[in-house]
Amino acid sequence: MSDSSNDKVKNKNDSKDFVKNIKNGLMKEKAVIKSEYIFAIIANLIILYIANNIMNWNLSFISATFSQVLWAFNLAIGSAIIGNILFLFYDPSWFRHLLKVFMNILGLIAVYTFYIIFPLSFSHNLVSLGVIFALIVMMIAFALATAFEVFKIFFEIYQRTKS
């Protein structure tokens, strides 16, 4: 065999190994534990309660503009609750990835809305900068998580068409 043919075979094997490594590493689905969904539902219900009642607690650092971000919180948290309820009853990987994309986008919208309106008023600018930095990190995390879930969807489609 010529060196050119060997290189082609090697490149083909390398691409197969790459796909195999992705499938075995990044794409490996963890075992589904229903209790995780139940815990997520309970945690999100608690967060939903807090978000909708925090204005009544008269906390000094919560400004009146908090009510302007509440719709985004309710939408994101509500979708997470509904998504986790759906996962309890129907949980194929394609459905889970698709719903996670949707939930991540709504989470990103909620954090972005909070960042733009910033309904907090701290006496120290350093605290405000820390919260703003945390919001930026959260937006980046939501964007990356969304991209990763989209990648998983396309990779799963690719795997199904290869079989």
C-alpha positions as CSV (number, residue, x, y, z in Angstrom):
1,M,0.0,0.0,0.0
2,S,1.3,3.5,-0.8
3,D,1.8,6.1,1.8
4,S,-1.1,8.1,0.4
5,S,-3.4,5.1,0.9
6,N,-2.1,4.5,4.4
7,D,-2.8,8.1,5.3
8,K,-6.4,7.9,4.0
9,V,-7.0,4.7,6.0
10,K,-5.4,6.3,9.1
11,N,-7.5,9.5,8.7
12,K,-10.7,7.4,8.3
13,N,-9.8,5.4,11.4
14,D,-8.9,8.6,13.3
15,S,-12.3,10.1,12.5
16,K,-14.1,6.9,13.6
17,D,-12.1,7.0,16.8
18,F,-13.0,10.7,17.3
19,V,-16.7,9.9,16.9
20,K,-16.3,6.9,19.2
21,N,-14.6,9.0,21.8
22,I,-17.3,11.6,21.7
23,K,-20.0,8.9,22.0
24,N,-18.2,7.2,24.9
25,G,-17.2,10.4,26.7
26,L,-19.2,13.5,26.1
27,M,-22.3,11.8,24.8
28,K,-22.5,9.1,27.5
29,E,-25.9,9.3,29.1
30,K,-25.9,8.9,32.8
31,A,-28.5,6.5,34.3
32,V,-31.8,8.3,34.8
33,I,-32.7,8.6,38.4
34,K,-36.3,9.7,38.8
35,S,-35.6,11.1,42.3
36,E,-33.4,13.8,40.6
37,Y,-36.4,15.1,38.7
38,I,-38.6,15.1,41.8
39,F,-35.9,17.0,43.7
40,A,-35.6,19.5,40.8
41,I,-39.4,20.0,40.9
42,I,-39.4,20.6,44.6
43,A,-36.4,23.0,44.5
44,N,-38.0,24.9,41.6
45,L,-41.3,25.2,43.5
46,I,-39.4,26.7,46.5
47,I,-37.6,29.1,44.2
48,L,-40.8,30.1,42.5
49,Y,-42.4,30.8,45.9
50,I,-39.4,32.9,47.0
51,A,-39.3,34.9,43.8
52,N,-43.0,35.7,43.9
53,N,-43.0,36.6,47.6
54,I,-39.6,38.3,48.1
55,M,-41.1,41.8,47.5
56,N,-43.3,41.3,50.6
57,W,-40.3,40.6,52.8
58,N,-39.2,44.3,52.6
59,L,-35.5,43.4,52.0
60,S,-33.5,46.6,51.7
61,F,-31.6,45.5,48.6
62,I,-34.6,44.5,46.5
63,S,-35.8,47.5,44.5
64,A,-39.4,48.1,43.2
65,T,-38.2,47.1,39.7
66,F,-38.0,43.5,40.8
67,S,-41.6,43.1,39.6
68,Q,-40.4,43.8,36.1
69,V,-38.2,40.7,36.0
70,L,-40.7,38.4,37.7
71,W,-42.3,37.4,34.4
72,A,-39.0,36.0,33.1
73,F,-38.3,34.2,36.4
74,N,-41.8,32.6,36.4
75,L,-41.5,31.6,32.7
76,A,-38.0,30.0,33.2
77,I,-38.8,28.3,36.5
78,G,-42.3,27.2,35.3
79,S,-40.8,25.6,32.3
80,A,-38.2,23.8,34.4
81,I,-41.0,22.4,36.7
82,I,-43.1,21.3,33.7
83,G,-40.0,19.9,32.0
84,N,-39.0,17.8,35.0
85,I,-42.6,16.6,35.4
86,L,-42.6,15.5,31.8
87,F,-39.2,13.7,32.3
88,L,-40.8,11.6,35.1
89,F,-43.2,10.1,32.5
90,Y,-41.3,10.4,29.2
91,D,-37.6,10.4,29.1
92,P,-35.9,9.4,25.8
93,S,-32.6,11.2,25.3
94,W,-33.8,13.2,22.2
95,F,-36.7,14.5,24.1
96,R,-34.6,15.4,27.2
97,H,-32.0,17.2,25.0
98,L,-34.7,19.2,23.2
99,L,-36.5,20.2,26.3
100,K,-33.2,21.2,28.0
101,V,-32.5,23.5,25.0
102,F,-35.9,25.1,25.5
103,M,-35.4,25.4,29.3
104,N,-31.9,26.8,28.9
105,I,-33.0,29.5,26.5
106,L,-35.7,30.5,28.9
107,G,-33.2,30.5,31.7
108,L,-30.9,32.7,29.7
109,I,-33.7,35.1,29.0
110,A,-34.5,35.3,32.7
111,V,-30.9,36.0,33.7
112,Y,-30.5,38.5,30.8
113,T,-33.6,40.3,31.9
114,F,-32.3,40.4,35.5
115,Y,-29.0,41.7,34.2
116,I,-30.6,44.5,32.1
117,I,-33.1,45.7,34.7
118,F,-30.9,44.8,37.7
119,P,-33.5,45.2,40.5
120,L,-31.0,45.1,43.3
121,S,-29.6,48.1,45.2
122,F,-26.5,47.4,47.3
123,S,-24.8,50.0,49.5
124,H,-21.4,48.8,48.3
125,N,-20.5,48.9,44.6
126,L,-18.2,45.9,45.0
127,V,-21.3,43.7,45.8
128,S,-23.1,45.0,42.8
129,L,-20.1,44.3,40.6
130,G,-19.9,40.8,42.0
131,V,-23.6,40.1,41.3
132,I,-23.2,41.5,37.8
133,F,-20.2,39.3,37.2
134,A,-22.1,36.3,38.5
135,L,-25.0,37.1,36.1
136,I,-22.6,37.3,33.2
137,V,-21.1,34.0,34.1
138,M,-24.6,32.5,34.4
139,M,-25.5,33.8,30.9
140,I,-22.3,32.3,29.5
141,A,-23.1,29.0,31.3
142,F,-26.7,28.9,29.9
143,A,-25.4,29.7,26.4
144,L,-22.8,26.9,26.6
145,A,-25.3,24.4,28.0
146,T,-27.7,25.3,25.2
147,A,-25.0,24.8,22.6
148,F,-24.0,21.5,24.2
149,E,-27.5,20.2,24.2
150,V,-27.9,21.2,20.5
151,F,-24.7,19.4,19.7
152,K,-26.0,16.3,21.5
153,I,-29.2,16.5,19.4
154,F,-27.3,16.7,16.1
155,F,-24.8,14.0,17.2
156,E,-27.7,11.7,18.1
157,I,-29.3,12.3,14.7
158,Y,-25.9,11.6,13.0
159,Q,-25.5,8.4,15.0
160,R,-29.0,7.3,13.9
161,T,-28.4,8.0,10.3
162,K,-25.1,6.0,10.4
163,S,-26.8,2.9,11.8
